[in-house]
Amino acid sequence: MTGSVPHRNGTRWAGVIVTIAIAALAFTVQWGVVTTKLDHVEKRLDELIVEARALRTEYQAVERRVSFLEGRLEGRDTP
């Protein structure tokens, strides 16, 4: 009986070590996945910022055109 107790104790420690190793590996993989997804989110946000700037520029150009046309119309209406 005393011969089987150290064997069980060693098996328990091996199980604990294997569990810790698997948990560490899973944590590392999950960290990599999260980091990759955050990189994709950052790239997409950069794209959206560029698109927003382009739209703002286009909107300002349209506003200038409308202001010019309104000025021409007001100039025609007055004698």
HELIX and SHEET records of a PDB file:
HELIX    1   1 SER A    4  ASP A   77  1                                  74    
END                                                                             
